[in-house]
Amino acid sequence: MKHTDMNDMYREHAKIVYSFLLKMCQDPHLAEDLMQDTFLKAMEHIDAFDGKCKLTTWLCQIAKNTYYDHLRKQKKFADTEVVLDELTGGGPTPEQEVLSKETAKEIRMYIHQLPEPYKEVFLLRFYAELSFREIGQMFGKSEVWGRVTYLRSKDMLIERMENKGKEV
């Protein structure tokens, strides 16, 4: 791809990729940095683009992977902490904090045990707060597929949590 084509690609898709990353990370500065990294990777691997999906979808896949790489490097996965009852006045008791951290750790463990694509769809919906349409597009599927896959992943998590004490 020629240099001018790459500039056109950037001008045409940068706003979408930035918005996508901003939804995921909720940090404008980080989203900007990740967007730059995304386009750098896209330029390096443009030959891998086979045209089976929209260029925007391909770029958002790269952006998503760039964001996940960032999280791994920072060891900064989002917490799924349980909302604690504010009625204690001074915040949660030490016992509640320990239970909350243990529950969040347990939930993360169950999420990472989900088979693909359920794990990725759950993470995209829950953490990145993507719409079902956006999720479906990322996988080259429909909005309904995104919704059904998310609901199935949620059901799997609930079932695993309910069965945790029943395992022998």
N, C-alpha and C positions, 0 to 999 in steps of 0.2 A: 504494500500500500504506500502510495506517495505521501510525502510530507503534507501537502495541501489537503489530501483526503483525510489525513489524521486530524488536521485542524478543523475541518468540516465536521468530522465525527465528534470531536470535543465540543464544538459550538452547539451542535444539534442535540447532544445527549447529556451534557454536563449537569444541567439543571435537574433532570430526572434522577440521575445517579446521586447527586448531592441530596436531593429530597429523600430518596430511599435510605441513604446512609444516616441522614439526620433522624429519620424515624427510628432507626436501629439504635443509634448511640446517644441520642438526645443532647449532643454537644456540637455546636456549630463549628468550632475550631477543629475538633477531631474529625468531623464529617468532611471538612475541607481537605485536611491532610489525607484522609482515606480515599477521597475522590481522586486526588492527584496520583496516589499510589495505584489506584484502580486503572486509570488511563495509561499510566506507565506500563503496567502489566499487560494491558490490552494491546498496546503498541508492540511490546516484546513478543506477544503470542498471537498476533492477528492472523497468522497462517492457520491457527487452530480453529478459527471461526468457520464453520461449515455451512452456515446459512440455514440450518434446520429450524432455527428460532429467530426471533427478531433480534437485531443488534442490541436494542435496549435490554432485552432479557439476558443476553449473554453478558453485557456489561454489569448488570445487577448481580448476576451470579459471581462474577469476579469481585464486585464490591462486597458482597456478603462474605466470600471467602477471605478477603482482605481484612474485613472487620473481625471475623473469627480468629484469624492469625494474630491480629492485634490483641484480642482478649487473651489468647493463649500466652502471648509474650508477656503480658502484664499480669497474668494469673489473676484476672479480675472478672470472674464470671459474676453476673448479676445474682443477687441473693433472692431466694424465694421465701423470705421470712414471713412467718405468720403474723398478722396484725394483732397486737396485744391489746388487752382491755385497758383503756386509759383511766378507769375508775380507781386505780390504786393511788391516784394523786401524784405521786412522785415518779410515775412510770412503772415499768415492770419490775417484779421482784427478781432476785438472782435466780430463783428456781424457774420462773417463767422464761427468763432469758436463755437458760441452759436448754430447756425443753424446746423453745423456739428455734434455736440454732441446730439442735439435733433433728428436729422435724424438717427444717430447710435442707440440711445435709442429706437426709433420707430421701426427700423429694428429688433433689438433684441426682442422687444415685439412681433412682427409678427412671428418671427422664433419660439418663445416659444409657440405660439398658434397653430402651425401646428400639425395635428394629427400624431400619430406614424404610420408607420415607417418613414414618410416623414421628421419629425423634426430631428430624429437621423441621417438619411442618409445625410441630408443637412449639419448638424454639422460635421459629419465625413469627408465629401468631402471638405467643405469650410474651416473649421478651422484646421482639422487634415491633410488635403491634401492627403487623402488616394485615391488610384486608385479605379476605379469602380470594378475591379476584387477583390480587398481586401474587399471592402464594401459588394459585393455579397457573398463572402466567410464567412464573419462575420455573415450574416443572413442565411447562408445555401442556398443561391440562386446563380444565374448566374451573370456574368459581365453585361450582357444586362439588367437584373433586376435592378442592382445598378445604371446604367446609366439612365434608364427610370424613376426610382423612384426619382433620384436627379432632373431630368428635370421637373418632375411633381411638386416637392416641390418648385422649383424655379418659376414655372408658378403660383403656389398658392400665393407665396410671392408677385410677381409682381401684380397679380390681387387684392390682399388685399391692396397693396400700392396705386394702381390706384383708388380703390373704397373707400378709406378712407374719402374723402370729400363728397361722395354721400350717406353715411349712415345717416339715419334719426332717 
